[in-house]
């Protein structure tokens, strides 16, 4: 059960980063450094989520 909660928490953080990326890209003078960092964090979370899902028995 704790694993499911962790996956949900990571999914929530992933969605938050997705919104932040979307908001940054629509700004007239988007900060490319910030975008790069947000995308890096999002990818790291995605990898962690996928790893946890693979280790969960179905």
PDB file of N, H, CA, C and O in Angstrom:
ATOM      1  N   UNK A   1       0.817  -1.200   0.000  1.00  0.00           N
ATOM      2  CA  UNK A   1       0.000   0.000   0.000  1.00  0.00           C
ATOM      3  C   UNK A   1       0.860   1.263   0.000  1.00  0.00           C
ATOM      4  O   UNK A   1       0.515   2.241  -0.663  1.00  0.00           O
ATOM      5  N   UNK A   2       1.949   1.255   0.717  1.00  0.00           N
ATOM      6  H   UNK A   2       2.229   0.461   1.256  1.00  0.00           H
ATOM      7  CA  UNK A   2       2.821   2.425   0.776  1.00  0.00           C
ATOM      8  C   UNK A   2       3.391   2.748  -0.606  1.00  0.00           C
ATOM      9  O   UNK A   2       3.607   3.912  -0.943  1.00  0.00           O
ATOM     10  N   UNK A   3       3.629   1.715  -1.388  1.00  0.00           N
ATOM     11  H   UNK A   3       3.453   0.769  -1.114  1.00  0.00           H
ATOM     12  CA  UNK A   3       4.164   1.918  -2.736  1.00  0.00           C
ATOM     13  C   UNK A   3       3.152   2.654  -3.610  1.00  0.00           C
ATOM     14  O   UNK A   3       3.521   3.547  -4.373  1.00  0.00           O
ATOM     15  N   UNK A   4       1.885   2.282  -3.499  1.00  0.00           N
ATOM     16  H   UNK A   4       1.585   1.556  -2.880  1.00  0.00           H
ATOM     17  CA  UNK A   4       0.839   2.975  -4.262  1.00  0.00           C
ATOM     18  C   UNK A   4       0.757   4.445  -3.865  1.00  0.00           C
ATOM     19  O   UNK A   4       0.585   5.317  -4.717  1.00  0.00           O
ATOM     20  N   UNK A   5       0.881   4.711  -2.578  1.00  0.00           N
ATOM     21  H   UNK A   5       1.021   4.003  -1.886  1.00  0.00           H
ATOM     22  CA  UNK A   5       0.840   6.096  -2.103  1.00  0.00           C
ATOM     23  C   UNK A   5       2.030   6.884  -2.647  1.00  0.00           C
ATOM     24  O   UNK A   5       1.887   8.047  -3.026  1.00  0.00           O
ATOM     25  N   UNK A   6       3.187   6.260  -2.686  1.00  0.00           N
ATOM     26  H   UNK A   6       3.303   5.315  -2.378  1.00  0.00           H
ATOM     27  CA  UNK A   6       4.394   6.921  -3.207  1.00  0.00           C
ATOM     28  C   UNK A   6       4.219   7.244  -4.692  1.00  0.00           C
ATOM     29  O   UNK A   6       4.577   8.330  -5.146  1.00  0.00           O
ATOM     30  N   UNK A   7       3.665   6.290  -5.440  1.00  0.00           N
ATOM     31  H   UNK A   7       3.374   5.407  -5.071  1.00  0.00           H
ATOM     32  CA  UNK A   7       3.438   6.511  -6.875  1.00  0.00           C
ATOM     33  C   UNK A   7       2.458   7.665  -7.072  1.00  0.00           C
ATOM     34  O   UNK A   7       2.673   8.510  -7.941  1.00  0.00           O
ATOM     35  N   UNK A   8       1.392   7.712  -6.284  1.00  0.00           N
ATOM     36  H   UNK A   8       1.217   7.025  -5.579  1.00  0.00           H
ATOM     37  CA  UNK A   8       0.414   8.804  -6.396  1.00  0.00           C
ATOM     38  C   UNK A   8       1.057  10.145  -6.069  1.00  0.00           C
ATOM     39  O   UNK A   8       0.785  11.146  -6.731  1.00  0.00           O
ATOM     40  N   UNK A   9       1.912  10.166  -5.046  1.00  0.00           N
ATOM     41  H   UNK A   9       2.133   9.352  -4.508  1.00  0.00           H
ATOM     42  CA  UNK A   9       2.606  11.397  -4.678  1.00  0.00           C
ATOM     43  C   UNK A   9       3.507  11.866  -5.832  1.00  0.00           C
ATOM     44  O   UNK A   9       3.528  13.047  -6.178  1.00  0.00           O
ATOM     45  N   UNK A  10       4.239  10.931  -6.409  1.00  0.00           N
ATOM     46  H   UNK A  10       4.223   9.971  -6.128  1.00  0.00           H
ATOM     47  CA  UNK A  10       5.134  11.278  -7.516  1.00  0.00           C
ATOM     48  C   UNK A  10       4.337  11.726  -8.739  1.00  0.00           C
ATOM     49  O   UNK A  10       4.744  12.656  -9.436  1.00  0.00           O
ATOM     50  N   UNK A  11       3.201  11.070  -9.004  1.00  0.00           N
ATOM     51  H   UNK A  11       2.870  10.315  -8.438  1.00  0.00           H
ATOM     52  CA  UNK A  11       2.335  11.484 -10.116  1.00  0.00           C
ATOM     53  C   UNK A  11       1.856  12.914  -9.922  1.00  0.00           C
ATOM     54  O   UNK A  11       1.811  13.697 -10.871  1.00  0.00           O
ATOM     55  N   UNK A  12       1.503  13.246  -8.700  1.00  0.00           N
ATOM     56  H   UNK A  12       1.539  12.610  -7.930  1.00  0.00           H
ATOM     57  CA  UNK A  12       1.035  14.597  -8.390  1.00  0.00           C
ATOM     58  C   UNK A  12       2.147  15.615  -8.635  1.00  0.00           C
ATOM     59  O   UNK A  12       1.914  16.664  -9.236  1.00  0.00           O
ATOM     60  N   UNK A  13       3.343  15.306  -8.173  1.00  0.00           N
ATOM     61  H   UNK A  13       3.533  14.454  -7.684  1.00  0.00           H
ATOM     62  CA  UNK A  13       4.486  16.206  -8.393  1.00  0.00           C
ATOM     63  C   UNK A  13       4.791  16.339  -9.888  1.00  0.00           C
ATOM     64  O   UNK A  13       5.142  17.420 -10.361  1.00  0.00           O
ATOM     65  N   UNK A  14       4.655  15.232 -10.628  1.00  0.00           N
ATOM     66  H   UNK A  14       4.370  14.354 -10.243  1.00  0.00           H
ATOM     67  CA  UNK A  14       4.889  15.228 -12.072  1.00  0.00           C
ATOM     68  C   UNK A  14       3.896  16.169 -12.760  1.00  0.00           C
ATOM     69  O   UNK A  14       4.276  16.944 -13.637  1.00  0.00           O
ATOM     70  N   UNK A  15       2.629  16.097 -12.359  1.00  0.00           N
ATOM     71  H   UNK A  15       2.320  15.468 -11.646  1.00  0.00           H
ATOM     72  CA  UNK A  15       1.606  16.973 -12.936  1.00  0.00           C
ATOM     73  C   UNK A  15       1.864  18.437 -12.600  1.00  0.00           C
ATOM     74  O   UNK A  15       1.641  19.318 -13.430  1.00  0.00           O
ATOM     75  N   UNK A  16       2.333  18.692 -11.384  1.00  0.00           N
ATOM     76  H   UNK A  16       2.514  17.976 -10.710  1.00  0.00           H
ATOM     77  CA  UNK A  16       2.665  20.054 -10.982  1.00  0.00           C
ATOM     78  C   UNK A  16       3.792  20.613 -11.849  1.00  0.00           C
ATOM     79  O   UNK A  16       3.747  21.766 -12.275  1.00  0.00           O
ATOM     80  N   UNK A  17       4.797  19.787 -12.102  1.00  0.00           N
ATOM     81  H   UNK A  17       4.834  18.849 -11.756  1.00  0.00           H
ATOM     82  CA  UNK A  17       5.899  20.217 -12.971  1.00  0.00           C
ATOM     83  C   UNK A  17       5.401  20.450 -14.397  1.00  0.00           C
ATOM     84  O   UNK A  17       5.845  21.387 -15.061  1.00  0.00           O
ATOM     85  N   UNK A  18       4.490  19.612 -14.869  1.00  0.00           N
ATOM     86  H   UNK A  18       4.129  18.851 -14.330  1.00  0.00           H
ATOM     87  CA  UNK A  18       3.931  19.776 -16.217  1.00  0.00           C
ATOM     88  C   UNK A  18       3.226  21.125 -16.331  1.00  0.00           C
ATOM     89  O   UNK A  18       3.373  21.824 -17.334  1.00  0.00           O
ATOM     90  N   UNK A  19       2.467  21.484 -15.311  1.00  0.00           N
ATOM     91  H   UNK A  19       2.348  20.916 -14.497  1.00  0.00           H
ATOM     92  CA  UNK A  19       1.788  22.796 -15.316  1.00  0.00           C
ATOM     93  C   UNK A  19       2.806  23.937 -15.299  1.00  0.00           C
ATOM     94  O   UNK A  19       2.650  24.920 -16.023  1.00  0.00           O
ATOM     95  N   UNK A  20       3.841  23.808 -14.481  1.00  0.00           N
ATOM     96  H   UNK A  20       3.969  23.009 -13.893  1.00  0.00           H
ATOM     97  CA  UNK A  20       4.866  24.851 -14.396  1.00  0.00           C
ATOM     98  C   UNK A  20       5.571  25.025 -15.740  1.00  0.00           C
ATOM     99  O   UNK A  20       5.863  26.148 -16.150  1.00  0.00           O
ATOM    100  N   UNK A  21       5.843  23.915 -16.422  1.00  0.00           N
ATOM    101  H   UNK A  21       5.605  23.003 -16.088  1.00  0.00           H
ATOM    102  CA  UNK A  21       6.482  23.976 -17.750  1.00  0.00           C
ATOM    103  C   UNK A  21       5.558  24.676 -18.735  1.00  0.00           C
ATOM    104  O   UNK A  21       5.992  25.539 -19.498  1.00  0.00           O
ATOM    105  N   UNK A  22       4.290  24.302 -18.717  1.00  0.00           N
ATOM    106  H   UNK A  22       3.938  23.601 -18.097  1.00  0.00           H
ATOM    107  CA  UNK A  22       3.316  24.918 -19.623  1.00  0.00           C
ATOM    108  C   UNK A  22       3.220  26.421 -19.372  1.00  0.00           C
ATOM    109  O   UNK A  22       3.202  27.214 -20.313  1.00  0.00           O
ATOM    110  N   UNK A  23       3.160  26.807 -18.089  1.00  0.00           N
ATOM    111  H   UNK A  23       3.175  26.162 -17.325  1.00  0.00           H
ATOM    112  CA  UNK A  23       3.073  28.226 -17.750  1.00  0.00           C
ATOM    113  C   UNK A  23       4.322  28.990 -18.178  1.00  0.00           C
ATOM    114  O   UNK A  23       4.233  30.117 -18.665  1.00  0.00           O
ATOM    115  N   UNK A  24       5.470  28.376 -17.995  1.00  0.00           N
ATOM    116  H   UNK A  24       5.542  27.461 -17.600  1.00  0.00           H
ATOM    117  CA  UNK A  24       6.728  29.035 -18.371  1.00  0.00           C
ATOM    118  C   UNK A  24       6.826  29.211 -19.885  1.00  0.00           C
ATOM    119  O   UNK A  24       7.324  30.236 -20.352  1.00  0.00           O
ATOM    120  N   UNK A  25       6.365  28.239 -20.651  1.00  0.00           N
ATOM    121  H   UNK A  25       5.960  27.407 -20.272  1.00  0.00           H
ATOM    122  CA  UNK A  25       6.481  28.326 -22.108  1.00  0.00           C
ATOM    123  C   UNK A  25       5.557  29.380 -22.708  1.00  0.00           C
ATOM    124  O   UNK A  25       5.837  29.893 -23.792  1.00  0.00           O
ATOM    125  N   UNK A  26       4.460  29.712 -22.025  1.00  0.00           N
ATOM    126  H   UNK A  26       4.233  29.295 -21.145  1.00  0.00           H
ATOM    127  CA  UNK A  26       3.559  30.722 -22.590  1.00  0.00           C
ATOM    128  C   UNK A  26       3.945  32.141 -22.195  1.00  0.00           C
ATOM    129  O   UNK A  26       3.387  33.108 -22.714  1.00  0.00           O
ATOM    130  N   UNK A  27       4.902  32.267 -21.276  1.00  0.00           N
ATOM    131  H   UNK A  27       5.355  31.482 -20.854  1.00  0.00           H
ATOM    132  CA  UNK A  27       5.383  33.592 -20.908  1.00  0.00           C
ATOM    133  C   UNK A  27       6.109  34.217 -22.100  1.00  0.00           C
ATOM    134  O   UNK A  27       6.813  33.521 -22.832  1.00  0.00           O
ATOM    135  N   UNK A  28       5.941  35.515 -22.296  1.00  0.00           N
ATOM    136  H   UNK A  28       5.369  36.080 -21.701  1.00  0.00           H
ATOM    137  CA  UNK A  28       6.616  36.173 -23.427  1.00  0.00           C
ATOM    138  C   UNK A  28       8.135  36.011 -23.408  1.00  0.00           C
ATOM    139  O   UNK A  28       8.752  35.838 -24.459  1.00  0.00           O
ATOM    140  N   UNK A  29       8.733  36.065 -22.239  1.00  0.00           N
ATOM    141  H   UNK A  29       8.233  36.206 -21.385  1.00  0.00           H
ATOM    142  CA  UNK A  29      10.188  35.905 -22.164  1.00  0.00           C
ATOM    143  C   UNK A  29      10.504  34.707 -21.273  1.00  0.00           C
ATOM    144  O   UNK A  29      11.010  34.852 -20.160  1.00  0.00           O
ATOM    145  N   UNK A  30      10.195  33.533 -21.786  1.00  0.00           N
ATOM    146  H   UNK A  30       9.785  33.415 -22.690  1.00  0.00           H
ATOM    147  CA  UNK A  30      10.394  32.302 -21.018  1.00  0.00           C
ATOM    148  C   UNK A  30      11.864  32.147 -20.634  1.00  0.00           C
ATOM    149  O   UNK A  30      12.764  32.414 -21.431  1.00  0.00           O
ATOM    150  N   UNK A  31      12.079  31.717 -19.414  1.00  0.00           N
ATOM    151  H   UNK A  31      11.348  31.500 -18.768  1.00  0.00           H
ATOM    152  CA  UNK A  31      13.424  31.487 -18.899  1.00  0.00           C
ATOM    153  C   UNK A  31      13.866  30.085 -19.328  1.00  0.00           C
ATOM    154  O   UNK A  31      13.400  29.086 -18.780  1.00  0.00           O
ATOM    155  N   UNK A  32      14.763  30.020 -20.305  1.00  0.00           N
ATOM    156  H   UNK A  32      15.142  30.832 -20.750  1.00  0.00           H
ATOM    157  CA  UNK A  32      15.178  28.720 -20.838  1.00  0.00           C
ATOM    158  C   UNK A  32      15.913  27.882 -19.806  1.00  0.00           C
ATOM    159  O   UNK A  32      15.815  26.655 -19.824  1.00  0.00           O
ATOM    160  N   UNK A  33      16.643  28.521 -18.913  1.00  0.00           N
ATOM    161  H   UNK A  33      16.722  29.518 -18.898  1.00  0.00           H
ATOM    162  CA  UNK A  33      17.324  27.788 -17.847  1.00  0.00           C
ATOM    163  C   UNK A  33      16.329  27.139 -16.902  1.00  0.00           C
ATOM    164  O   UNK A  33      16.494  25.986 -16.502  1.00  0.00           O
ATOM    165  N   UNK A  34      15.295  27.888 -16.551  1.00  0.00           N
ATOM    166  H   UNK A  34      15.161  28.824 -16.876  1.00  0.00           H
ATOM    167  CA  UNK A  34      14.236  27.346 -15.681  1.00  0.00           C
ATOM    168  C   UNK A  34      13.504  26.215 -16.388  1.00  0.00           C
ATOM    169  O   UNK A  34      13.226  25.181 -15.780  1.00  0.00           O
ATOM    170  N   UNK A  35      13.192  26.400 -17.660  1.00  0.00           N
ATOM    171  H   UNK A  35      13.418  27.239 -18.154  1.00  0.00           H
ATOM    172  CA  UNK A  35      12.513  25.345 -18.418  1.00  0.00           C
ATOM    173  C   UNK A  35      13.339  24.066 -18.444  1.00  0.00           C
ATOM    174  O   UNK A  35      12.811  22.970 -18.255  1.00  0.00           O
ATOM    175  N   UNK A  36      14.623  24.215 -18.677  1.00  0.00           N
ATOM    176  H   UNK A  36      15.051  25.106 -18.830  1.00  0.00           H
ATOM    177  CA  UNK A  36      15.515  23.056 -18.723  1.00  0.00           C
ATOM    178  C   UNK A  36      15.512  22.317 -17.387  1.00  0.00           C
ATOM    179  O   UNK A  36      15.454  21.088 -17.351  1.00  0.00           O
ATOM    180  N   UNK A  37      15.574  23.065 -16.301  1.00  0.00           N
ATOM    181  H   UNK A  37      15.621  24.063 -16.331  1.00  0.00           H
ATOM    182  CA  UNK A  37      15.576  22.468 -14.966  1.00  0.00           C
ATOM    183  C   UNK A  37      14.242  21.773 -14.666  1.00  0.00           C
ATOM    184  O   UNK A  37      14.225  20.668 -14.124  1.00  0.00           O
ATOM    185  N   UNK A  38      13.139  22.416 -15.015  1.00  0.00           N
ATOM    186  H   UNK A  38      13.154  23.314 -15.455  1.00  0.00           H
ATOM    187  CA  UNK A  38      11.823  21.818 -14.790  1.00  0.00           C
ATOM    188  C   UNK A  38      11.671  20.515 -15.583  1.00  0.00           C
ATOM    189  O   UNK A  38      11.164  19.518 -15.068  1.00  0.00           O
ATOM    190  N   UNK A  39      12.112  20.540 -16.825  1.00  0.00           N
ATOM    191  H   UNK A  39      12.524  21.350 -17.243  1.00  0.00           H
ATOM    192  CA  UNK A  39      12.011  19.339 -17.666  1.00  0.00           C
ATOM    193  C   UNK A  39      12.904  18.223 -17.140  1.00  0.00           C
ATOM    194  O   UNK A  39      12.533  17.050 -17.198  1.00  0.00           O
ATOM    195  N   UNK A  40      14.063  18.576 -16.633  1.00  0.00           N
ATOM    196  H   UNK A  40      14.364  19.529 -16.586  1.00  0.00           H
ATOM    197  CA  UNK A  40      14.965  17.576 -16.062  1.00  0.00           C
ATOM    198  C   UNK A  40      14.327  16.916 -14.847  1.00  0.00           C
ATOM    199  O   UNK A  40      14.378  15.695 -14.695  1.00  0.00           O
ATOM    200  N   UNK A  41      13.726  17.731 -13.983  1.00  0.00           N
ATOM    201  H   UNK A  41      13.685  18.723 -14.106  1.00  0.00           H
ATOM    202  CA  UNK A  41      13.060  17.199 -12.792  1.00  0.00           C
ATOM    203  C   UNK A  41      11.878  16.319 -13.180  1.00  0.00           C
ATOM    204  O   UNK A  41      11.656  15.265 -12.583  1.00  0.00           O
ATOM    205  N   UNK A  42      11.125  16.758 -14.181  1.00  0.00           N
ATOM    206  H   UNK A  42      11.306  17.613 -14.666  1.00  0.00           H
ATOM    207  CA  UNK A  42       9.960  15.992 -14.640  1.00  0.00           C
ATOM    208  C   UNK A  42      10.391  14.634 -15.182  1.00  0.00           C
ATOM    209  O   UNK A  42       9.758  13.621 -14.884  1.00  0.00           O
ATOM    210  N   UNK A  43      11.451  14.601 -15.966  1.00  0.00           N
ATOM    211  H   UNK A  43      11.965  15.424 -16.209  1.00  0.00           H
ATOM    212  CA  UNK A  43      11.951  13.350 -16.517  1.00  0.00           C
ATOM    213  C   UNK A  43      12.446  12.419 -15.410  1.00  0.00           C
ATOM    214  O   UNK A  43      12.211  11.212 -15.453  1.00  0.00           O
ATOM    215  N   UNK A  44      13.123  12.984 -14.433  1.00  0.00           N
ATOM    216  H   UNK A  44      13.313  13.965 -14.398  1.00  0.00           H
ATOM    217  CA  UNK A  44      13.605  12.182 -13.305  1.00  0.00           C
ATOM    218  C   UNK A  44      12.431  11.548 -12.558  1.00  0.00           C
ATOM    219  O   UNK A  44      12.481  10.372 -12.198  1.00  0.00           O
ATOM    220  N   UNK A  45      11.379  12.328 -12.326  1.00  0.00           N
ATOM    221  H   UNK A  45      11.338  13.283 -12.618  1.00  0.00           H
ATOM    222  CA  UNK A  45      10.190  11.796 -11.667  1.00  0.00           C
ATOM    223  C   UNK A  45       9.543  10.696 -12.501  1.00  0.00           C
ATOM    224  O   UNK A  45       9.139   9.659 -11.975  1.00  0.00           O
ATOM    225  N   UNK A  46       9.449  10.933 -13.794  1.00  0.00           N
ATOM    226  H   UNK A  46       9.777  11.775 -14.222  1.00  0.00           H
ATOM    227  CA  UNK A  46       8.845   9.941 -14.692  1.00  0.00           C
ATOM    228  C   UNK A  46       9.613   8.627 -14.618  1.00  0.00           C
ATOM    229  O   UNK A  46       9.013   7.556 -14.536  1.00  0.00           O
ATOM    230  N   UNK A  47      10.924   8.709 -14.646  1.00  0.00           N
ATOM    231  H   UNK A  47      11.412   9.580 -14.712  1.00  0.00           H
ATOM    232  CA  UNK A  47      11.748   7.498 -14.551  1.00  0.00           C
ATOM    233  C   UNK A  47      11.521   6.773 -13.230  1.00  0.00           C
ATOM    234  O   UNK A  47      11.436   5.546 -13.192  1.00  0.00           O
ATOM    235  N   UNK A  48      11.425   7.546 -12.144  1.00  0.00           N
ATOM    236  H   UNK A  48      11.495   8.543 -12.175  1.00  0.00           H
ATOM    237  CA  UNK A  48      11.199   6.936 -10.833  1.00  0.00           C
ATOM    238  C   UNK A  48       9.823   6.265 -10.773  1.00  0.00           C
ATOM    239  O   UNK A  48       9.685   5.159 -10.249  1.00  0.00           O
ATOM    240  N   UNK A  49       8.816   6.939 -11.310  1.00  0.00           N
ATOM    241  H   UNK A  49       8.928   7.837 -11.736  1.00  0.00           H
ATOM    242  CA  UNK A  49       7.459   6.381 -11.323  1.00  0.00           C
ATOM    243  C   UNK A  49       7.433   5.079 -12.118  1.00  0.00           C
ATOM    244  O   UNK A  49       6.872   4.082 -11.663  1.00  0.00           O
ATOM    245  N   UNK A  50       8.033   5.087 -13.293  1.00  0.00           N
ATOM    246  H   UNK A  50       8.489   5.897 -13.662  1.00  0.00           H
ATOM    247  CA  UNK A  50       8.050   3.882 -14.123  1.00  0.00           C
ATOM    248  C   UNK A  50       8.788   2.743 -13.433  1.00  0.00           C
ATOM    249  O   UNK A  50       8.362   1.591 -13.513  1.00  0.00           O
ATOM    250  N   UNK A  51       9.877   3.052 -12.764  1.00  0.00           N
ATOM    251  H   UNK A  51      10.222   3.988 -12.699  1.00  0.00           H
ATOM    252  CA  UNK A  51      10.621   2.033 -12.031  1.00  0.00           C
ATOM    253  C   UNK A  51       9.791   1.422 -10.917  1.00  0.00           C
ATOM    254  O   UNK A  51       9.810   0.208 -10.717  1.00  0.00           O
ATOM    255  N   UNK A  52       9.060   2.266 -10.190  1.00  0.00           N
ATOM    256  H   UNK A  52       9.045   3.252 -10.353  1.00  0.00           H
ATOM    257  CA  UNK A  52       8.204   1.768  -9.119  1.00  0.00           C
ATOM    258  C   UNK A  52       7.056   0.916  -9.665  1.00  0.00           C
ATOM    259  O   UNK A  52       6.703  -0.111  -9.085  1.00  0.00           O
ATOM    260  N   UNK A  53       6.482   1.353 -10.779  1.00  0.00           N
ATOM    261  H   UNK A  53       6.769   2.187 -11.250  1.00  0.00           H
ATOM    262  CA  UNK A  53       5.374   0.603 -11.381  1.00  0.00           C
ATOM    263  C   UNK A  53       5.835  -0.764 -11.872  1.00  0.00           C
ATOM    264  O   UNK A  53       5.093  -1.743 -11.783  1.00  0.00           O
ATOM    265  N   UNK A  54       7.052  -0.830 -12.386  1.00  0.00           N
ATOM    266  H   UNK A  54       7.654  -0.035 -12.457  1.00  0.00           H
ATOM    267  CA  UNK A  54       7.584  -2.113 -12.855  1.00  0.00           C
ATOM    268  C   UNK A  54       7.839  -3.071 -11.690  1.00  0.00           C
ATOM    269  O   UNK A  54       7.755  -4.288 -11.856  1.00  0.00           O
ATOM    270  N   UNK A  55       8.147  -2.528 -10.523  1.00  0.00           N
ATOM    271  H   UNK A  55       8.216  -1.539 -10.388  1.00  0.00           H
ATOM    272  CA  UNK A  55       8.429  -3.376  -9.374  1.00  0.00           C
ATOM    273  C   UNK A  55       7.166  -3.789  -8.615  1.00  0.00           C
ATOM    274  O   UNK A  55       7.213  -4.622  -7.710  1.00  0.00           O
ATOM    275  N   UNK A  56       6.030  -3.186  -9.004  1.00  0.00           N
ATOM    276  H   UNK A  56       5.991  -2.509  -9.739  1.00  0.00           H
ATOM    277  CA  UNK A  56       4.760  -3.507  -8.355  1.00  0.00           C
ATOM    278  C   UNK A  56       4.143  -4.736  -9.008  1.00  0.00           C
ATOM    279  O   UNK A  56       3.974  -4.759 -10.227  1.00  0.00           O
ATOM    280  N   UNK A  57       3.800  -5.764  -8.224  1.00  0.00           N
ATOM    281  H   UNK A  57       3.937  -5.745  -7.234  1.00  0.00           H
ATOM    282  CA  UNK A  57       3.145  -6.929  -8.808  1.00  0.00           C
ATOM    283  C   UNK A  57       1.747  -6.572  -9.302  1.00  0.00           C
ATOM    284  O   UNK A  57       1.008  -5.845  -8.638  1.00  0.00           O
ATOM    285  N   UNK A  58       1.396  -7.090 -10.472  1.00  0.00           N
ATOM    286  H   UNK A  58       1.997  -7.680 -11.012  1.00  0.00           H
ATOM    287  CA  UNK A  58       0.079  -6.758 -11.074  1.00  0.00           C
ATOM    288  C   UNK A  58      -0.900  -7.870 -10.831  1.00  0.00           C
ATOM    289  O   UNK A  58      -2.052  -7.782 -11.255  1.00  0.00           O
TER     290      UNK A  58
END
